[in-house]
Amino acid sequence: GGDVKPFTPEKAKELVMALQQPSVFCNMAGDWPALRWNVEYLSMVLDGKAIQFRLGLKTVDLVPQFETRCSYVKATLKEFLAWSCGQPSCLSGPFRCYEYTKYWAYADYKYIARIFEDKPEIFQDIRWSDFGFPGRSGKESTLWIGSEGANTPCHLDSYGCNLVLQVQGRKRWHLFPPGDTSFLYPTRIPYEESSVFSKVNVAKPDLKCFPEFRNTTAHVVTLSPGQVLLVPRHWWHYVESIDPVTVSINSWIELDADHEARVEEAITRTLVCAIKSAEDPSDGDLWLNPTEAEATSHEINLQYLNKAVSAYFNYQKASVSEQACFSSTGAEQRAGTSCKRRKREVDCEPEGCKLLPHELGFSTFKAEELQKMPFGPDLIPVLPQSQETSWMGAGVVESDSRDLLQDKRGGLFGKLHRTGKQLVMSDDSETPAHQMHSDSSPNASQAALSTNDLLDCLVNPHVINLVARLLLERTRV
């Protein structure tokens, strides 16, 4: 009887595809061997292998701690565990420059297929087949190991929906629906394919700089070991570790609509790389996220765009019979997603993960259908929080003019310069001559627009979606 799950794989997959709001599955992974993957066990399995950790300050600033503002070290899990426990032996190790009371550390986006490439048998410890995805295991999953305070800046994933298993410790998820996108001030700087970041630090929102953030609807949940969180397509999320050590495993589920998303991401990459590469390199703007190996050339980006468009039409042709049962409106609503961080791989659908068009009915999901969901102790919806309690005591900040200036330096008008391990803000951004007074001071009535301001408008998700549709229509003709 211990093997009986509350949902069959077929029913679990149906729920994953139908749910339009974040939900927590309970009692679905209790027998997974992966639940023994605490840091001590992983340290033994990796046997002294060093992995990269991202380090950030525990103090909460008005500006999000993007990956470009963090420091990085390579360390073993044994060294990480000793540091997170405050052991004196860390005074001479790779974490020696980072006091654990002031910093957090995060080994994030660690592809299990890579770090355990010499131990393929461990992939079977993760059984996404219980959720209706046969053949999907740890090989298609990602590992996250963090200390208390470790966090991921608020962002949405361009591709797919997300299943997250909590293994050790607890994480708090702040989630926002796709309809809140404009209230979260989306940006593609720092640029990372498949991630749209928010300029708002949702842990300490500055409502003077970002007044529309008041209109967001936060859904907050604390995920505990053994639970699996579903993050539906295009839901924004800010994630923080709230226990001394946390371990999570996730897998992004590819969707048929990813074909259109690849076109949108190709357009975005082409624009961002072309415009940012035209800037003076000495400006020191760290616009490329560390997860991106390099700023690819315009020629390569155009090749990627053409491949993405071809893949889109090949998919359309192959599924024309399935599409016949859809109304034109329904087809238009199936806007794009694709597997997280697949890096321009346009023909990479894993076997057993291809989903049928009828499984993509997110936009047509009705309130009455939500009422039919089997919510209860085995499936818990993540409900909206009231505005008064949304931020878990972090504090909403209403900045004065000095705070506004400081945030603009790190946000729209910022230039980040690296000095040793730290990043300091500079206010030396250039102002066009026609916006200067005779005394060479900036026009007080109109702030100078930066390259990033222009990009925020050009690659806004709504604009890119429109451009992709126009481009696909042109190619179709």
N, C-alpha and C positions, 0 to 999 in steps of 0.2 A: 504493500500500500504506500510505502514511502516514495515510490517512483511516480505516483499519480500527480499530474500537474493540474492546476485549476483550468488551464486552457490547452486544447490540443494545438499542435503546430499550425494547423490550418486556421483555427480560430484566432490564434495569437497574431498570425500574419494579417488576417482580415482586420483585426483591431489596429495594428500598427499602420495599415494603409488608410483606415477610415478615420482615425482620431485626428481632430483638428486642433486640439489643445494638448499641452504636455500632460503626461500621465505616468504614474509609477506602477510597474508590475511587481507584485510580491509573490513569493512562493513559486517562482518559475526557474530559479537558478540554484536552489538549495543544495542540489546534488552535483553541481559543477565542480570538478577538481580545481578550477581557477580560484575558488574561494579561499584556498590555502595560500594564495600568492601574496602573503604579507612581505614586508621589506626583508625580514630575516630569511625567509624562504628564497626570495628572488636573489638575494645576495649570495646564498649558497649555490644556486643554479648558475649564476653568472660567473662565480668563482674568480673574483678579482678583476673582472672586466670593467673598464672605466666607461662611463657615459657622461654626456654633457648635461649640466644643470644651468638653468637660468636663475639669476638672483636679482631680487628687487627689495626695496625698502618697505618695512612694515608700516611706516608712517603714511597716512593717506593724504595725497595731494589733490589739488583741483584738476590736475591734468592726468589722464589715464597713464599708467605705467606700461606703455607699449614695449614690445620686445626690443625696439631700437634704443630704449632708454635703460635697458638692463645690462648687467654684467654676466659673464659666462665662465664656468670652470668645468674641468673634467675630473670626475672623482668616482670611486667605487661606491656601491651601496653601503658597504661597511663603514666607509668614511662619512657618508651622508648620515647614516643612522647615529654614529657617534656625535657628529656635529649637532644634529637635531635634539640630542639628549643633553647637550652642553658639556660633553666630556672634555677634560683638559688636553687629551691627546690631539685634539683638533688644532692646537696652537701652532703646530708645525705642518699640518696637512694642507690640502688644496683650498680649504675653507678658512684658512688662518686670517685672511683679511676681512672676514665677514662675521661679525658677532651675531650669534643666532638669535639674540634678543632683539636685534635691530633689523635683521634681514630674513627673508624667506627664500627657499630654494625649490625649483620645479624642474623635474626631468619630464618634459612634456613632448607630445607628438613622437613618441618612441615606437616605431613600427616593429611589432613583435616578430614579423618575418625576418627582419634584419638583425635585431639584437640576439635572437635565438636561432640564427641560421644554421648553426652546427648542432642544434637540438630540436629537429622538426617534430619529434614525438610530443613535445610540449604544446603544440598547436591544438591538439585534441582536448586539452583541458577546458577550452572555451567552446560552448555548444550553442551557437546561434541557430542551429537547426531546430531547437525547441521553439523558436519564434517563427518557424515556417521558412527558413532559408537553408535548405539542404546543401551540404558541402561548405558552408561558411563556418570558419573556426577562427583560431587565433592568428592564422596566416593572413586574414583580412581584417585584423584588429590593431588597435593602437593602445599603448600603455602610458599611464600618467602616474608619476610618483612625486608627491610634494610635501613640504613642511607646512606648519600652521601659517596662514596668511598668504600662501601661494595662490595666485589668481591668474585668470585669463581675462584680458580686457573685453568689454562688451562688444559683441560682434554677431553677425549672422553668417551662416554658411551658404554659399551660393548653390551648393550641390547637396542633393539627397536629404533624407531624414536620418536621425541619429539615435542609436540605442546605446545606453551607458550602464555598465555594471559597476556598482560600488563594491570594492573588495575589502579595504581596510580604512578605518577612520570615517569621518563624515565630511561631505561637501555641501555647501549651500549654493543653490542655483537661483539666480534672478533672471526670469524669462519675460520677454515682451512680445506680443503678437506682431505679425507682419504689418498690420495696419498702423503700428506705431512708428514705422520707419522714419517718416519725416520729423517726428518729435525727438528722435534720437540723433539727429544731425549726422547722417552717414558720411563717411570719408573713405577714400582708397589710399590715403597716405597715413601710415606706412603701407606700401603696396605689398599685397600677398595674394596670389591667385587663389580664388575661392573664398576669401574672407572680406566682408565689408565691415569696417570698424565704426564704432560710435565715437564722436568727439567728447561725449559726456562721460565723466567718471561717475558711474551710477552708485558707487559706494559713498561718494560725497559730491552730489550734483550741485553745480553752480547755476542757480536759476537766473542770475543776472545776465550771464553770458548765454545761457540756453533756456530761455523762458518757456519754450514749447514743451520742454521735458515734463512740465506739470501735467500735461495731457496724457502721459503714458499710463498704461495699466500693467503694473508689475504682478507677476505670478512667482512666488517664492516658495521653494521647497528645500528641505534638508534631506539629502539622500544618505541612507545608512547601508552598511554592508549587507549584501544579499539582494538588495533592491535593484531594479532595472528601470531607468528613466527613458521615456520616449520623448525626444525633442522633434516636433514636427517640422516640416519644411519651412525655411525662412523665418523661424522664430529666433529673435535676438536672445543672447544669453551672456551673463557675466557669472563666472564660477569662482568660488573661493574655498580653500581648505580651512576647516575650522577645528581640526584636531592636530596633535603634534605631528603625526605622519598619516598620509592618505595614499591609497592606491586605487586607481580606476582603470577599467578597460572599456573601450568603445569600438563601435563599428558603424561606419556610414553606409546606409542602404541606398544603392543606386536606383534611380527612377528613370523611366522612359523619357520624361521631360528634361532629363539632363542634356539631351542633344541640343536643345535650344539654349540652355545655360552655357554650354561650351562656346557657342557663337558669341554670347554676351560677354563672356570672360575674355575671349580672343580680342573683341573690340576694345574692351577696357585695357587690356595689356598693351595693345598697340598704341593707344592714346597716351597712357601713363608713361611708358618707356620713351616714346618720341618726345614728349613735352619735357619730362624731367631730365632726360639725357641732354637736352639743349641748354640746360642751365650751366652756369659756370661751376665746375667741380669744386672749386675752392670755397664755394658757399658752405659746404659741409652739411647740407641737409640730408639726414639719414632717411631717405625716402623709401629705400628698398628693405623690406623686412628680412631679418637674418635667415628665415626659412627659404628665401629665394637665393639661388646660387649666384645669379648675375642678372644684369639688365640686358635682355636679349636684343639683338639688332632688329631694325625695322623689317629687313628682309625675312628673317626667321619668324617674326610676329605675323607678317602677312601670309607666310606659308601655313602657320598654325590656323589663322583665320579661314583660309581656303579649305583646309582639311576639316575644320569644324563645320563649315557650311556643307561640304560634301557629305560628311557623316550624317548631318541633319536630314538631307534629302534622301540619302540611302535608307535611313530609318523610316522616313515618311513613305517611301515607295514600298518597303517591305511590309508595312503595317496598314496599307491602304484599305484592305478588306476589314480590318478591325476598326479603322477610323470611320467607316461608313455609318456605324450606328451612333455616331456622335453628332450633335448639332454643331454648327460653325461656332456658336458662342461658347459651347463647352470646350471645343478644341482650343479656342483662343485663351481660355482661362488656365490651360495647363502650362503655365509659365515655367521657366527653366530651372533645373537643379542638376547636380551631378556629383559623383563621389568626391568627398573632401580631399583636396590637395592631390589630385591625380596628375597634375602637371602636364597639361596639354596632350594627354593620351586619349585620342579620339576614338579608338577602336579597342576599348579595354573593359567591356562588360564582363565581370566574372561569371563563370558558368553557374547556373542555378539561381542567379540574382535578377534576371531580366523580368520586369513586371509588366503585366498587361495594362492596356489603357484604362480599363474599368477600375483598376486599383488606384487611380490617381485622382479620384473625385474630391479633392480637398476643397476647392472653391465652391462646389455645389452642396457641401455638407450642411444639413438643416438642423435647426434646434430640436425638432422632434426626433431626429435620428440620434442626437446626443442623449436624449432621454432613454433611448433603447439600449444604450451601452451598459454592459454588465458591471457597473461600478459597485464596489464593495471592498471587502478586506483584501481581495486579490488584485484589484485594479482601482487605483486611487487617482482621481483627477487633480491636477494642480490648479487651484482656484485663484482668482484675482485677490490681491490684498487691497485694503483701503489705503488711500494716499497717506493717512496719518501714520501707518505702521509699515509702509513699504520698504523702508531702508534699514530695517533691523538695527536701529539706534545709531547708525553711522552719522546721521546729521545732515540735513539739507542746508546748503550754504547760499546765502544771498550776499554776493560780494559787493564791496564798494568799488570806487573807480580804480583804486590801486590794485585790487584783486583782478579786476577786469583786464587791466593792462598786462598783469602777470600772466593771466591765462591766455591772452591773445599771443603773447610771445611764444608760448608753448603749443599753441593751437594753430589758428589760421595763419598767423604772421610769423610763426616761429622758425628759427634756424638753430638746429642742435649741433653743438660742437663737442667733440670728445676730448676730454683732458684726463689722461690716465684712465682710470676705471669709471670716472664720473662724467656726467653730461651736464653742461651749464648752459643757461639760456643767454642769447645775445640779442640785442635790440638794434643791430646794424643793418636791418633790411633796407634795401634801396627804395627810394620813392621816385616815380617818374617826374621829369622836370616840369611838366605842365601842371603838376599837383603841388608844386612848391611855391611858397611866398618868396618875396625878394630877399628875405633874411635866411633863405634856405631851410626853413623849418617846415615840416609837413603841414598841409592844409588841415586845420582843426576840424573843418566841417565835413571832410571826406577822407577816410583812412585809405592808405595805399593798398591796392589789390595785389596779392601775391600770386605766384604760379599755382600754389595749392588752392587758392580761392577759385581760380579759373577751373582747375581740375575737379574740385568739389561739385561744380555746376555741370561740367562736361560729362563726368562719369557717374553722376547721380543715377541710382538704380532705375528710376523711372525713365530717364533720358536714354540710358543704354538699352533698355527694353524696347523703346520706340525705334531707336536706330537699328537694332537687330531685326525688327520686323520689316522695316523699310529695306534693309539690305537683303533679307531673304526674299522679299517680294521682287526686288530688282533681279536677283539671281534666278528666281523661278521663271521670270519672263525671258 
